Amino acid sequence: MQMEIKSRKLGKKITFSRPGREYVLADLNGQAGARGNQICHGGGIMGSTIQYCGEDKAHFEAICRRWYRAHIR
């Protein structure tokens, strides 16, 4: 599962993916897929990781957008 956000604040595209079964990753470090950063609660990349094991693309996108908004703050 994968989605992309074009961030004007960061000046780049952020690709979110779930290459395995649960962990959601973002390519903030320039590495895509399993080499990306695990997103965590509160908008960070360290701490309590966000997991999603369902197959609902709309729910996955909502999780990614919620994390992105918290990350920008």
C-alpha positions in Angstrom: 0.0 0.0 0.0 1.3 3.4 -0.9 0.3 7.1 -1.1 2.0 10.4 -1.9 1.7 13.9 -0.5 3.2 16.9 -2.3 4.4 19.1 0.6 4.8 22.8 -0.2 6.1 23.4 3.3 8.9 20.8 2.9 9.4 21.5 -0.8 9.2 17.9 -1.8 7.0 14.8 -2.3 6.6 12.5 0.7 5.8 8.9 -0.2 4.1 6.8 2.5 4.2 3.0 2.2 3.6 -0.2 4.1 6.1 -2.6 2.6 5.4 -5.3 5.2 2.3 -6.2 7.2 2.0 -3.4 9.8 4.6 -0.5 9.9 3.9 2.6 8.0 7.0 4.3 6.5 7.8 7.7 5.0 10.7 8.5 2.7 11.8 11.6 4.7 15.4 10.3 4.8 15.5 10.0 1.0 15.1 6.2 1.1 11.9 4.7 -0.2 10.0 1.6 1.0 11.5 -0.5 3.8 14.5 1.9 4.1 12.3 4.9 4.9 11.5 6.3 8.4 8.8 4.7 10.5 6.2 7.2 11.3 5.3 7.6 15.0 2.4 9.1 17.0 2.6 12.8 17.4 4.1 13.5 14.0 7.6 12.3 14.8 9.9 9.6 13.5 11.0 8.3 16.9 8.8 7.0 19.7 5.6 4.9 19.5 5.3 3.7 15.9 2.1 3.8 14.0 0.9 0.5 12.6 -1.8 -0.4 10.2 -2.6 -3.9 9.1 -5.9 -3.4 7.3 -6.5 -3.2 3.5 -8.7 -0.1 3.4 -6.8 2.4 1.3 -9.0 5.4 2.5 -8.1 4.5 6.1 -4.4 4.2 5.3 -4.5 7.6 3.6 -6.2 9.2 6.6 -3.5 7.8 8.9 -0.8 9.2 6.7 -2.5 12.7 6.3 -3.1 12.9 10.1 0.6 12.1 10.7 1.7 14.6 8.1 -0.4 17.4 9.7 1.1 16.7 13.1 4.6 16.5 11.6 4.3 20.0 10.0 3.2 21.6 13.3 
